[in-house]
Amino acid sequence: MERIVSINESGTLTLPKDLRTKYGLEGADRVVIEESSEGLLIRACATFPIEIYSDERVLEFNQSNEKELEGFELG
């Protein structure tokens, strides 16, 4: 299936609603655009936030775990 969509002056293109619905895409979702031998390939994707733990954040986790384990016998 071919579709023609417009790209505005800032480079934004709008996917037709039926395709967004078919592929489960909503307003803030992201897609992957990849070059292929036939041109550009647009694919739905999932992104997940990551947190890089500082030494302070690791200490916070450890302290929280110790509090939660108080009163339990280990071993």
N, CA, C and O atoms as a Tripos MOL2 file, in Angstrom:
@<TRIPOS>MOLECULE
protein
  300   299    75     0     0
PROTEIN
NO_CHARGES

@<TRIPOS>ATOM
      1 N           0.8410   -1.1670    0.0000 N.3       1 MET1
      2 CA          0.0000    0.0000    0.0000 C.3       1 MET1
      3 C           0.8920    1.2360    0.0000 C.2       1 MET1
      4 O           1.8180    1.3330    0.8050 O.2       1 MET1
      5 N           0.6270    2.1530   -0.8700 N.am      2 GLU2
      6 CA          1.3760    3.3990   -0.9340 C.3       2 GLU2
      7 C           0.5100    4.5360   -0.4490 C.2       2 GLU2
      8 O          -0.6940    4.5770   -0.7030 O.2       2 GLU2
      9 N           1.1420    5.4610    0.2530 N.am      3 ARG3
     10 CA          0.4570    6.6690    0.7030 C.3       3 ARG3
     11 C           1.3610    7.8540    0.4060 C.2       3 ARG3
     12 O           2.5840    7.7400    0.4800 O.2       3 ARG3
     13 N           0.7850    8.9490    0.0830 N.am      4 ILE4
     14 CA          1.5430   10.1850   -0.0730 C.3       4 ILE4
     15 C           1.1660   11.0900    1.0910 C.2       4 ILE4
     16 O          -0.0120   11.3730    1.3130 O.2       4 ILE4
     17 N           2.1680   11.5380    1.8290 N.am      5 VAL5
     18 CA          1.9390   12.4620    2.9400 C.3       5 VAL5
     19 C           2.8280   13.6780    2.7290 C.2       5 VAL5
     20 O           3.8700   13.5950    2.0780 O.2       5 VAL5
     21 N           2.4140   14.7870    3.2760 N.am      6 SER6
     22 CA          3.1720   16.0260    3.1520 C.3       6 SER6
     23 C           4.1200   16.1780    4.3360 C.2       6 SER6
     24 O           3.8500   15.7060    5.4400 O.2       6 SER6
     25 N           5.2220   16.8400    4.0770 N.am      7 ILE7
     26 CA          6.1680   17.1960    5.1280 C.3       7 ILE7
     27 C           6.1300   18.7120    5.2340 C.2       7 ILE7
     28 O           6.3080   19.4150    4.2390 O.2       7 ILE7
     29 N           5.8930   19.2220    6.4590 N.am      8 ASN8
     30 CA          5.8120   20.6830    6.5900 C.3       8 ASN8
     31 C           7.2020   21.3010    6.6300 C.2       8 ASN8
     32 O           8.2070   20.5930    6.5530 O.2       8 ASN8
     33 N           7.2550   22.6120    6.7490 N.am      9 GLU9
     34 CA          8.5310   23.3370    6.6770 C.3       9 GLU9
     35 C           9.5130   22.9470    7.7750 C.2       9 GLU9
     36 O          10.7250   23.0630    7.5930 O.2       9 GLU9
     37 N           8.9950   22.4830    8.9210 N.am     10 SER10
     38 CA          9.8940   22.0820   10.0100 C.3      10 SER10
     39 C          10.2790   20.6040    9.9210 C.2      10 SER10
     40 O          10.9820   20.1000   10.7970 O.2      10 SER10
     41 N           9.8270   19.9010    8.8730 N.am     11 GLY11
     42 CA         10.2090   18.5130    8.6720 C.3      11 GLY11
     43 C           9.2490   17.5040    9.2690 C.2      11 GLY11
     44 O           9.5210   16.3040    9.2350 O.2      11 GLY11
     45 N           8.1410   17.9580    9.8100 N.am     12 THR12
     46 CA          7.1620   17.0620   10.4290 C.3      12 THR12
     47 C           6.2600   16.4540    9.3660 C.2      12 THR12
     48 O           5.7820   17.1480    8.4680 O.2      12 THR12
     49 N           6.0330   15.1380    9.4790 N.am     13 LEU13
     50 CA          5.0570   14.5130    8.5990 C.3      13 LEU13
     51 C           3.9770   13.8900    9.4590 C.2      13 LEU13
     52 O           4.2340   13.4860   10.5930 O.2      13 LEU13
     53 N           2.7780   13.8110    8.9280 N.am     14 THR14
     54 CA          1.6430   13.2620    9.6650 C.3      14 THR14
     55 C           1.2490   11.9330    9.0410 C.2      14 THR14
     56 O           0.9590   11.8570    7.8470 O.2      14 THR14
     57 N           1.2420   10.8940    9.8540 N.am     15 LEU15
     58 CA          0.8020    9.5890    9.3680 C.3      15 LEU15
     59 C          -0.7320    9.5780    9.3430 C.2      15 LEU15
     60 O          -1.3670   10.0940   10.2630 O.2      15 LEU15
     61 N          -1.3190    9.0040    8.3130 N.am     16 PRO16
     62 CA         -2.7800    8.9360    8.2490 C.3      16 PRO16
     63 C          -3.3540    8.1900    9.4590 C.2      16 PRO16
     64 O          -2.7610    7.2390    9.9660 O.2      16 PRO16
     65 N          -4.5250    8.6520    9.9020 N.am     17 LYS17
     66 CA         -5.1410    8.1070   11.1110 C.3      17 LYS17
     67 C          -5.3410    6.5970   11.0360 C.2      17 LYS17
     68 O          -5.1000    5.9010   12.0230 O.2      17 LYS17
     69 N          -5.7730    6.0760    9.8960 N.am     18 ASP18
     70 CA         -6.0230    4.6310    9.8210 C.3      18 ASP18
     71 C          -4.7290    3.8370   10.0430 C.2      18 ASP18
     72 O          -4.7730    2.7470   10.6140 O.2      18 ASP18
     73 N          -3.5860    4.3610    9.6050 N.am     19 LEU19
     74 CA         -2.3190    3.6670    9.8340 C.3      19 LEU19
     75 C          -1.8820    3.7860   11.2940 C.2      19 LEU19
     76 O          -1.3580    2.8300   11.8660 O.2      19 LEU19
     77 N          -2.0970    4.9730   11.9070 N.am     20 ARG20
     78 CA         -1.7750    5.1160   13.3330 C.3      20 ARG20
     79 C          -2.6010    4.1500   14.1630 C.2      20 ARG20
     80 O          -2.0920    3.5340   15.1000 O.2      20 ARG20
     81 N          -3.8710    4.0170   13.8210 N.am     21 THR21
     82 CA         -4.7520    3.0920   14.5410 C.3      21 THR21
     83 C          -4.3130    1.6440   14.3200 C.2      21 THR21
     84 O          -4.2150    0.8680   15.2710 O.2      21 THR21
     85 N          -4.0530    1.2900   13.0800 N.am     22 LYS22
     86 CA         -3.6570   -0.0840   12.7390 C.3      22 LYS22
     87 C          -2.4030   -0.5160   13.4900 C.2      22 LYS22
     88 O          -2.3010   -1.6640   13.9230 O.2      22 LYS22
     89 N          -1.4390    0.4080   13.6480 N.am     23 TYR23
     90 CA         -0.1700    0.0650   14.2800 C.3      23 TYR23
     91 C          -0.0740    0.5260   15.7300 C.2      23 TYR23
     92 O           0.9970    0.4780   16.3350 O.2      23 TYR23
     93 N          -1.2030    0.9740   16.2830 N.am     24 GLY24
     94 CA         -1.2560    1.3230   17.7010 C.3      24 GLY24
     95 C          -0.4290    2.5400   18.0690 C.2      24 GLY24
     96 O           0.0910    2.6160   19.1820 O.2      24 GLY24
     97 N          -0.2980    3.4850   17.1670 N.am     25 LEU25
     98 CA          0.5050    4.6850   17.4290 C.3      25 LEU25
     99 C          -0.3810    5.8050   17.9470 C.2      25 LEU25
    100 O          -1.4750    6.0400   17.4340 O.2      25 LEU25
    101 N           0.1060    6.4910   18.9720 N.am     26 GLU26
    102 CA         -0.6210    7.6170   19.5440 C.3      26 GLU26
    103 C           0.2620    8.8530   19.4990 C.2      26 GLU26
    104 O           1.4140    8.7880   19.0680 O.2      26 GLU26
    105 N          -0.2790    9.9780   19.9440 N.am     27 GLY27
    106 CA          0.3520   11.2820   19.8210 C.3      27 GLY27
    107 C           1.8120   11.3900   20.1970 C.2      27 GLY27
    108 O           2.5960   11.9460   19.4270 O.2      27 GLY27
    109 N           2.2080   10.8820   21.3480 N.am     28 ALA28
    110 CA          3.5930   11.0710   21.8050 C.3      28 ALA28
    111 C           4.4960    9.8780   21.4650 C.2      28 ALA28
    112 O           5.6580    9.8480   21.8720 O.2      28 ALA28
    113 N           3.9760    8.9090   20.7330 N.am     29 ASP29
    114 CA          4.7760    7.7350   20.3840 C.3      29 ASP29
    115 C           5.9020    8.1020   19.4240 C.2      29 ASP29
    116 O           5.9020    9.1750   18.8210 O.2      29 ASP29
    117 N           6.8550    7.1930   19.2970 N.am     30 ARG30
    118 CA          7.9880    7.3980   18.3950 C.3      30 ARG30
    119 C           8.0190    6.2850   17.3620 C.2      30 ARG30
    120 O           7.4850    5.1960   17.5750 O.2      30 ARG30
    121 N           8.6530    6.5830   16.2470 N.am     31 VAL31
    122 CA          8.8660    5.5900   15.2010 C.3      31 VAL31
    123 C          10.3440    5.5940   14.8410 C.2      31 VAL31
    124 O          11.0650    6.5520   15.1200 O.2      31 VAL31
    125 N          10.7770    4.5160   14.2220 N.am     32 VAL32
    126 CA         12.1430    4.4150   13.7160 C.3      32 VAL32
    127 C          12.0800    4.6700   12.2150 C.2      32 VAL32
    128 O          11.2620    4.0730   11.5140 O.2      32 VAL32
    129 N          12.9370    5.5500   11.7240 N.am     33 ILE33
    130 CA         13.0560    5.7630   10.2790 C.3      33 ILE33
    131 C          14.4270    5.2560    9.8700 C.2      33 ILE33
    132 O          15.4580    5.6900   10.3840 O.2      33 ILE33
    133 N          14.4060    4.3340    8.9380 N.am     34 GLU34
    134 CA         15.6370    3.6360    8.5490 C.3      34 GLU34
    135 C          15.7980    3.7070    7.0370 C.2      34 GLU34
    136 O          14.8370    3.5390    6.2860 O.2      34 GLU34
    137 N          17.0200    3.9580    6.6090 N.am     35 GLU35
    138 CA         17.2840    3.9300    5.1700 C.3      35 GLU35
    139 C          17.3740    2.4810    4.7040 C.2      35 GLU35
    140 O          17.9790    1.6420    5.3710 O.2      35 GLU35
    141 N          16.7730    2.1970    3.5640 N.am     36 SER36
    142 CA         16.8810    0.8670    2.9720 C.3      36 SER36
    143 C          17.1980    1.0400    1.4930 C.2      36 SER36
    144 O          17.2360    2.1620    0.9860 O.2      36 SER36
    145 N          17.4220   -0.0550    0.8150 N.am     37 SER37
    146 CA         17.7410    0.0220   -0.6080 C.3      37 SER37
    147 C          16.5710    0.5760   -1.4200 C.2      37 SER37
    148 O          16.7590    1.0680   -2.5330 O.2      37 SER37
    149 N          15.3560    0.4920   -0.8560 N.am     38 GLU38
    150 CA         14.1670    0.9810   -1.5600 C.3      38 GLU38
    151 C          13.7820    2.3980   -1.1530 C.2      38 GLU38
    152 O          12.8660    2.9740   -1.7400 O.2      38 GLU38
    153 N          14.4610    2.9720   -0.1570 N.am     39 GLY39
    154 CA         14.1140    4.3220    0.3070 C.3      39 GLY39
    155 C          14.0810    4.3570    1.8180 C.2      39 GLY39
    156 O          14.9380    3.7640    2.4730 O.2      39 GLY39
    157 N          13.1010    5.0450    2.3790 N.am     40 LEU40
    158 CA         12.9610    5.1530    3.8240 C.3      40 LEU40
    159 C          11.9330    4.1520    4.3270 C.2      40 LEU40
    160 O          10.8630    3.9980    3.7390 O.2      40 LEU40
    161 N          12.2610    3.4810    5.4070 N.am     41 LEU41
    162 CA         11.3640    2.5300    6.0570 C.3      41 LEU41
    163 C          10.9820    3.1330    7.3960 C.2      41 LEU41
    164 O          11.8580    3.4850    8.1870 O.2      41 LEU41
    165 N           9.6830    3.2570    7.6640 N.am     42 ILE42
    166 CA          9.1900    3.7840    8.9410 C.3      42 ILE42
    167 C           8.5680    2.6250    9.7010 C.2      42 ILE42
    168 O           7.6680    1.9480    9.2040 O.2      42 ILE42
    169 N           9.0620    2.4060   10.9220 N.am     43 ARG43
    170 CA          8.5570    1.2990   11.7460 C.3      43 ARG43
    171 C           8.1460    1.8140   13.1130 C.2      43 ARG43
    172 O           8.7730    2.7230   13.6580 O.2      43 ARG43
    173 N           7.0830    1.2250   13.6700 N.am     44 ALA44
    174 CA          6.6930    1.5150   15.0480 C.3      44 ALA44
    175 C           7.7710    0.9520   15.9700 C.2      44 ALA44
    176 O           8.4070   -0.0510   15.6450 O.2      44 ALA44
    177 N           7.9730    1.5820   17.0960 N.am     45 CYS45
    178 CA          8.9710    1.0880   18.0430 C.3      45 CYS45
    179 C           8.5160    1.3740   19.4620 C.2      45 CYS45
    180 O           7.5540    2.1090   19.6820 O.2      45 CYS45
    181 N           9.2070    0.7940   20.4070 N.am     46 ALA46
    182 CA          8.9560    1.0550   21.8220 C.3      46 ALA46
    183 C          10.2300    1.6220   22.4210 C.2      46 ALA46
    184 O          11.3300    1.1640   22.1130 O.2      46 ALA46
    185 N          10.0770    2.6160   23.2750 N.am     47 THR47
    186 CA         11.2240    3.1800   23.9720 C.3      47 THR47
    187 C          10.9710    3.0940   25.4640 C.2      47 THR47
    188 O           9.8300    3.1810   25.9190 O.2      47 THR47
    189 N          12.0300    2.9250   26.2120 N.am     48 PHE48
    190 CA         11.9220    2.7950   27.6540 C.3      48 PHE48
    191 C          12.9100    3.7430   28.3150 C.2      48 PHE48
    192 O          14.0790    3.7920   27.9330 O.2      48 PHE48
    193 N          12.4390    4.5000   29.3120 N.am     49 PRO49
    194 CA         13.3640    5.3890   29.9990 C.3      49 PRO49
    195 C          14.3840    4.5820   30.8010 C.2      49 PRO49
    196 O          14.0650    3.5080   31.3110 O.2      49 PRO49
    197 N          15.5830    5.0880   30.9090 N.am     50 ILE50
    198 CA         16.5880    4.4280   31.7290 C.3      50 ILE50
    199 C          17.1180    5.4160   32.7520 C.2      50 ILE50
    200 O          17.0860    6.6290   32.5420 O.2      50 ILE50
    201 N          17.5990    4.8880   33.8470 N.am     51 GLU51
    202 CA         18.2190    5.7070   34.8730 C.3      51 GLU51
    203 C          19.6050    5.1460   35.1240 C.2      51 GLU51
    204 O          19.7640    3.9500   35.3700 O.2      51 GLU51
    205 N          20.5930    6.0000   35.0620 N.am     52 ILE52
    206 CA         21.9520    5.5800   35.3910 C.3      52 ILE52
    207 C          22.1390    5.8970   36.8590 C.2      52 ILE52
    208 O          22.0480    7.0540   37.2700 O.2      52 ILE52
    209 N          22.4020    4.8690   37.6500 N.am     53 TYR53
    210 CA         22.4420    5.0140   39.0960 C.3      53 TYR53
    211 C          23.7520    5.6230   39.5680 C.2      53 TYR53
    212 O          24.8350    5.0940   39.3200 O.2      53 TYR53
    213 N          23.6220    6.7430   40.2530 N.am     54 SER54
    214 CA         24.7860    7.3480   40.8940 C.3      54 SER54
    215 C          25.0810    6.5690   42.1740 C.2      54 SER54
    216 O          24.2520    5.7790   42.6250 O.2      54 SER54
    217 N          26.2510    6.7870   42.7530 N.am     55 ASP55
    218 CA         26.5930    6.1260   44.0170 C.3      55 ASP55
    219 C          25.5640    6.4650   45.0910 C.2      55 ASP55
    220 O          25.2110    5.6130   45.9060 O.2      55 ASP55
    221 N          25.0810    7.7140   45.0930 N.am     56 GLU56
    222 CA         24.0800    8.1320   46.0790 C.3      56 GLU56
    223 C          22.7690    7.3710   45.8870 C.2      56 GLU56
    224 O          22.1230    6.9890   46.8630 O.2      56 GLU56
    225 N          22.3730    7.1500   44.6260 N.am     57 ARG57
    226 CA         21.1150    6.4310   44.3470 C.3      57 ARG57
    227 C          21.2470    4.9660   44.7660 C.2      57 ARG57
    228 O          20.2960    4.3940   45.2980 O.2      57 ARG57
    229 N          22.4030    4.3530   44.5380 N.am     58 VAL58
    230 CA         22.6310    2.9680   44.9570 C.3      58 VAL58
    231 C          22.5410    2.8750   46.4780 C.2      58 VAL58
    232 O          21.9300    1.9470   47.0070 O.2      58 VAL58
    233 N          23.1490    3.8360   47.1880 N.am     59 LEU59
    234 CA         23.0870    3.8710   48.6460 C.3      59 LEU59
    235 C          21.6360    3.9850   49.1070 C.2      59 LEU59
    236 O          21.2330    3.3270   50.0660 O.2      59 LEU59
    237 N          20.8490    4.8200   48.4220 N.am     60 GLU60
    238 CA         19.4260    4.9760   48.7450 C.3      60 GLU60
    239 C          18.6890    3.6510   48.5960 C.2      60 GLU60
    240 O          17.8860    3.2940   49.4580 O.2      60 GLU60
    241 N          18.9480    2.9190   47.5190 N.am     61 PHE61
    242 CA         18.3300    1.6030   47.3290 C.3      61 PHE61
    243 C          18.7130    0.6480   48.4590 C.2      61 PHE61
    244 O          17.8630   -0.0360   49.0290 O.2      61 PHE61
    245 N          19.9980    0.6180   48.7660 N.am     62 ASN62
    246 CA         20.4740   -0.2890   49.8200 C.3      62 ASN62
    247 C          19.8320    0.0270   51.1570 C.2      62 ASN62
    248 O          19.4170   -0.8830   51.8750 O.2      62 ASN62
    249 N          19.7460    1.3010   51.4990 N.am     63 GLN63
    250 CA         19.1210    1.6910   52.7700 C.3      63 GLN63
    251 C          17.6470    1.3200   52.7890 C.2      63 GLN63
    252 O          17.1360    0.8470   53.8040 O.2      63 GLN63
    253 N          16.9670    1.5300   51.6780 N.am     64 SER64
    254 CA         15.5560    1.1790   51.5810 C.3      64 SER64
    255 C          15.3660   -0.3300   51.7360 C.2      64 SER64
    256 O          14.4450   -0.7740   52.4210 O.2      64 SER64
    257 N          16.2380   -1.1190   51.0980 N.am     65 ASN65
    258 CA         16.1440   -2.5760   51.2080 C.3      65 ASN65
    259 C          16.3700   -3.0340   52.6420 C.2      65 ASN65
    260 O          15.6600   -3.9100   53.1370 O.2      65 ASN65
    261 N          17.3540   -2.4440   53.3090 N.am     66 GLU66
    262 CA         17.6410   -2.8120   54.6960 C.3      66 GLU66
    263 C          16.4390   -2.5300   55.5870 C.2      66 GLU66
    264 O          16.1090   -3.3470   56.4460 O.2      66 GLU66
    265 N          15.7760   -1.3890   55.3990 N.am     67 LYS67
    266 CA         14.5870   -1.0480   56.1940 C.3      67 LYS67
    267 C          13.4720   -2.0530   55.9400 C.2      67 LYS67
    268 O          12.8150   -2.5070   56.8770 O.2      67 LYS67
    269 N          13.2590   -2.4000   54.6770 N.am     68 GLU68
    270 CA         12.1790   -3.3300   54.3240 C.3      68 GLU68
    271 C          12.4450   -4.7370   54.8480 C.2      68 GLU68
    272 O          11.5010   -5.4880   55.0910 O.2      68 GLU68
    273 N          13.7050   -5.1070   55.0250 N.am     69 LEU69
    274 CA         14.0470   -6.4580   55.4870 C.3      69 LEU69
    275 C          14.1470   -6.5660   57.0080 C.2      69 LEU69
    276 O          14.3390   -7.6590   57.5410 O.2      69 LEU69
    277 N          14.0160   -5.4310   57.7120 N.am     70 GLU70
    278 CA         14.0710   -5.4880   59.1760 C.3      70 GLU70
    279 C          12.9700   -6.4030   59.6950 C.2      70 GLU70
    280 O          11.8280   -6.3150   59.2430 O.2      70 GLU70
    281 N          13.3010   -7.2760   60.6350 N.am     71 GLY71
    282 CA         12.3190   -8.1740   61.2100 C.3      71 GLY71
    283 C          12.2080   -9.5020   60.4990 C.2      71 GLY71
    284 O          11.5510  -10.4170   60.9960 O.2      71 GLY71
    285 N          12.8420   -9.6260   59.3340 N.am     72 PHE72
    286 CA         12.8270  -10.9030   58.6260 C.3      72 PHE72
    287 C          14.1210  -11.6540   58.9440 C.2      72 PHE72
    288 O          15.1990  -11.0700   59.0510 O.2      72 PHE72
    289 N          13.9710  -12.9590   59.0880 N.am     73 GLU73
    290 CA         15.1740  -13.7750   59.2900 C.3      73 GLU73
    291 C          15.6270  -14.2900   57.9350 C.2      73 GLU73
    292 O          14.8500  -14.8730   57.1780 O.2      73 GLU73
    293 N          16.8790  -14.0660   57.6520 N.am     74 LEU74
    294 CA         17.4290  -14.5480   56.4010 C.3      74 LEU74
    295 C          18.3000  -15.7500   56.6850 C.2      74 LEU74
    296 O          19.0240  -15.7760   57.6800 O.2      74 LEU74
    297 N          18.2390  -16.7180   55.8450 N.am     75 GLY75
    298 CA         19.1620  -17.8260   55.9790 C.3      75 GLY75
    299 C          18.4830  -19.0620   56.3340 C.2      75 GLY75
    300 O          19.1290  -20.0990   56.4870 O.2      75 GLY75
@<TRIPOS>BOND
     1     1     2 1
     2     2     3 1
     3     3     4 2
     4     3     5 am
     5     5     6 1
     6     6     7 1
     7     7     8 2
     8     7     9 am
     9     9    10 1
    10    10    11 1
    11    11    12 2
    12    11    13 am
    13    13    14 1
    14    14    15 1
    15    15    16 2
    16    15    17 am
    17    17    18 1
    18    18    19 1
    19    19    20 2
    20    19    21 am
    21    21    22 1
    22    22    23 1
    23    23    24 2
    24    23    25 am
    25    25    26 1
    26    26    27 1
    27    27    28 2
    28    27    29 am
    29    29    30 1
    30    30    31 1
    31    31    32 2
    32    31    33 am
    33    33    34 1
    34    34    35 1
    35    35    36 2
    36    35    37 am
    37    37    38 1
    38    38    39 1
    39    39    40 2
    40    39    41 am
    41    41    42 1
    42    42    43 1
    43    43    44 2
    44    43    45 am
    45    45    46 1
    46    46    47 1
    47    47    48 2
    48    47    49 am
    49    49    50 1
    50    50    51 1
    51    51    52 2
    52    51    53 am
    53    53    54 1
    54    54    55 1
    55    55    56 2
    56    55    57 am
    57    57    58 1
    58    58    59 1
    59    59    60 2
    60    59    61 am
    61    61    62 1
    62    62    63 1
    63    63    64 2
    64    63    65 am
    65    65    66 1
    66    66    67 1
    67    67    68 2
    68    67    69 am
    69    69    70 1
    70    70    71 1
    71    71    72 2
    72    71    73 am
    73    73    74 1
    74    74    75 1
    75    75    76 2
    76    75    77 am
    77    77    78 1
    78    78    79 1
    79    79    80 2
    80    79    81 am
    81    81    82 1
    82    82    83 1
    83    83    84 2
    84    83    85 am
    85    85    86 1
    86    86    87 1
    87    87    88 2
    88    87    89 am
    89    89    90 1
    90    90    91 1
    91    91    92 2
    92    91    93 am
    93    93    94 1
    94    94    95 1
    95    95    96 2
    96    95    97 am
    97    97    98 1
    98    98    99 1
    99    99   100 2
   100    99   101 am
   101   101   102 1
   102   102   103 1
   103   103   104 2
   104   103   105 am
   105   105   106 1
   106   106   107 1
   107   107   108 2
   108   107   109 am
   109   109   110 1
   110   110   111 1
   111   111   112 2
   112   111   113 am
   113   113   114 1
   114   114   115 1
   115   115   116 2
   116   115   117 am
   117   117   118 1
   118   118   119 1
   119   119   120 2
   120   119   121 am
   121   121   122 1
   122   122   123 1
   123   123   124 2
   124   123   125 am
   125   125   126 1
   126   126   127 1
   127   127   128 2
   128   127   129 am
   129   129   130 1
   130   130   131 1
   131   131   132 2
   132   131   133 am
   133   133   134 1
   134   134   135 1
   135   135   136 2
   136   135   137 am
   137   137   138 1
   138   138   139 1
   139   139   140 2
   140   139   141 am
   141   141   142 1
   142   142   143 1
   143   143   144 2
   144   143   145 am
   145   145   146 1
   146   146   147 1
   147   147   148 2
   148   147   149 am
   149   149   150 1
   150   150   151 1
   151   151   152 2
   152   151   153 am
   153   153   154 1
   154   154   155 1
   155   155   156 2
   156   155   157 am
   157   157   158 1
   158   158   159 1
   159   159   160 2
   160   159   161 am
   161   161   162 1
   162   162   163 1
   163   163   164 2
   164   163   165 am
   165   165   166 1
   166   166   167 1
   167   167   168 2
   168   167   169 am
   169   169   170 1
   170   170   171 1
   171   171   172 2
   172   171   173 am
   173   173   174 1
   174   174   175 1
   175   175   176 2
   176   175   177 am
   177   177   178 1
   178   178   179 1
   179   179   180 2
   180   179   181 am
   181   181   182 1
   182   182   183 1
   183   183   184 2
   184   183   185 am
   185   185   186 1
   186   186   187 1
   187   187   188 2
   188   187   189 am
   189   189   190 1
   190   190   191 1
   191   191   192 2
   192   191   193 am
   193   193   194 1
   194   194   195 1
   195   195   196 2
   196   195   197 am
   197   197   198 1
   198   198   199 1
   199   199   200 2
   200   199   201 am
   201   201   202 1
   202   202   203 1
   203   203   204 2
   204   203   205 am
   205   205   206 1
   206   206   207 1
   207   207   208 2
   208   207   209 am
   209   209   210 1
   210   210   211 1
   211   211   212 2
   212   211   213 am
   213   213   214 1
   214   214   215 1
   215   215   216 2
   216   215   217 am
   217   217   218 1
   218   218   219 1
   219   219   220 2
   220   219   221 am
   221   221   222 1
   222   222   223 1
   223   223   224 2
   224   223   225 am
   225   225   226 1
   226   226   227 1
   227   227   228 2
   228   227   229 am
   229   229   230 1
   230   230   231 1
   231   231   232 2
   232   231   233 am
   233   233   234 1
   234   234   235 1
   235   235   236 2
   236   235   237 am
   237   237   238 1
   238   238   239 1
   239   239   240 2
   240   239   241 am
   241   241   242 1
   242   242   243 1
   243   243   244 2
   244   243   245 am
   245   245   246 1
   246   246   247 1
   247   247   248 2
   248   247   249 am
   249   249   250 1
   250   250   251 1
   251   251   252 2
   252   251   253 am
   253   253   254 1
   254   254   255 1
   255   255   256 2
   256   255   257 am
   257   257   258 1
   258   258   259 1
   259   259   260 2
   260   259   261 am
   261   261   262 1
   262   262   263 1
   263   263   264 2
   264   263   265 am
   265   265   266 1
   266   266   267 1
   267   267   268 2
   268   267   269 am
   269   269   270 1
   270   270   271 1
   271   271   272 2
   272   271   273 am
   273   273   274 1
   274   274   275 1
   275   275   276 2
   276   275   277 am
   277   277   278 1
   278   278   279 1
   279   279   280 2
   280   279   281 am
   281   281   282 1
   282   282   283 1
   283   283   284 2
   284   283   285 am
   285   285   286 1
   286   286   287 1
   287   287   288 2
   288   287   289 am
   289   289   290 1
   290   290   291 1
   291   291   292 2
   292   291   293 am
   293   293   294 1
   294   294   295 1
   295   295   296 2
   296   295   297 am
   297   297   298 1
   298   298   299 1
   299   299   300 2
@<TRIPOS>SUBSTRUCTURE
     1 MET1         2 RESIDUE 1 A MET
     2 GLU2         6 RESIDUE 1 A GLU
     3 ARG3        10 RESIDUE 1 A ARG
     4 ILE4        14 RESIDUE 1 A ILE
     5 VAL5        18 RESIDUE 1 A VAL
     6 SER6        22 RESIDUE 1 A SER
     7 ILE7        26 RESIDUE 1 A ILE
     8 ASN8        30 RESIDUE 1 A ASN
     9 GLU9        34 RESIDUE 1 A GLU
    10 SER10       38 RESIDUE 1 A SER
    11 GLY11       42 RESIDUE 1 A GLY
    12 THR12       46 RESIDUE 1 A THR
    13 LEU13       50 RESIDUE 1 A LEU
    14 THR14       54 RESIDUE 1 A THR
    15 LEU15       58 RESIDUE 1 A LEU
    16 PRO16       62 RESIDUE 1 A PRO
    17 LYS17       66 RESIDUE 1 A LYS
    18 ASP18       70 RESIDUE 1 A ASP
    19 LEU19       74 RESIDUE 1 A LEU
    20 ARG20       78 RESIDUE 1 A ARG
    21 THR21       82 RESIDUE 1 A THR
    22 LYS22       86 RESIDUE 1 A LYS
    23 TYR23       90 RESIDUE 1 A TYR
    24 GLY24       94 RESIDUE 1 A GLY
    25 LEU25       98 RESIDUE 1 A LEU
    26 GLU26      102 RESIDUE 1 A GLU
    27 GLY27      106 RESIDUE 1 A GLY
    28 ALA28      110 RESIDUE 1 A ALA
    29 ASP29      114 RESIDUE 1 A ASP
    30 ARG30      118 RESIDUE 1 A ARG
    31 VAL31      122 RESIDUE 1 A VAL
    32 VAL32      126 RESIDUE 1 A VAL
    33 ILE33      130 RESIDUE 1 A ILE
    34 GLU34      134 RESIDUE 1 A GLU
    35 GLU35      138 RESIDUE 1 A GLU
    36 SER36      142 RESIDUE 1 A SER
    37 SER37      146 RESIDUE 1 A SER
    38 GLU38      150 RESIDUE 1 A GLU
    39 GLY39      154 RESIDUE 1 A GLY
    40 LEU40      158 RESIDUE 1 A LEU
    41 LEU41      162 RESIDUE 1 A LEU
    42 ILE42      166 RESIDUE 1 A ILE
    43 ARG43      170 RESIDUE 1 A ARG
    44 ALA44      174 RESIDUE 1 A ALA
    45 CYS45      178 RESIDUE 1 A CYS
    46 ALA46      182 RESIDUE 1 A ALA
    47 THR47      186 RESIDUE 1 A THR
    48 PHE48      190 RESIDUE 1 A PHE
    49 PRO49      194 RESIDUE 1 A PRO
    50 ILE50      198 RESIDUE 1 A ILE
    51 GLU51      202 RESIDUE 1 A GLU
    52 ILE52      206 RESIDUE 1 A ILE
    53 TYR53      210 RESIDUE 1 A TYR
    54 SER54      214 RESIDUE 1 A SER
    55 ASP55      218 RESIDUE 1 A ASP
    56 GLU56      222 RESIDUE 1 A GLU
    57 ARG57      226 RESIDUE 1 A ARG
    58 VAL58      230 RESIDUE 1 A VAL
    59 LEU59      234 RESIDUE 1 A LEU
    60 GLU60      238 RESIDUE 1 A GLU
    61 PHE61      242 RESIDUE 1 A PHE
    62 ASN62      246 RESIDUE 1 A ASN
    63 GLN63      250 RESIDUE 1 A GLN
    64 SER64      254 RESIDUE 1 A SER
    65 ASN65      258 RESIDUE 1 A ASN
    66 GLU66      262 RESIDUE 1 A GLU
    67 LYS67      266 RESIDUE 1 A LYS
    68 GLU68      270 RESIDUE 1 A GLU
    69 LEU69      274 RESIDUE 1 A LEU
    70 GLU70      278 RESIDUE 1 A GLU
    71 GLY71      282 RESIDUE 1 A GLY
    72 PHE72      286 RESIDUE 1 A PHE
    73 GLU73      290 RESIDUE 1 A GLU
    74 LEU74      294 RESIDUE 1 A LEU
    75 GLY75      298 RESIDUE 1 A GLY
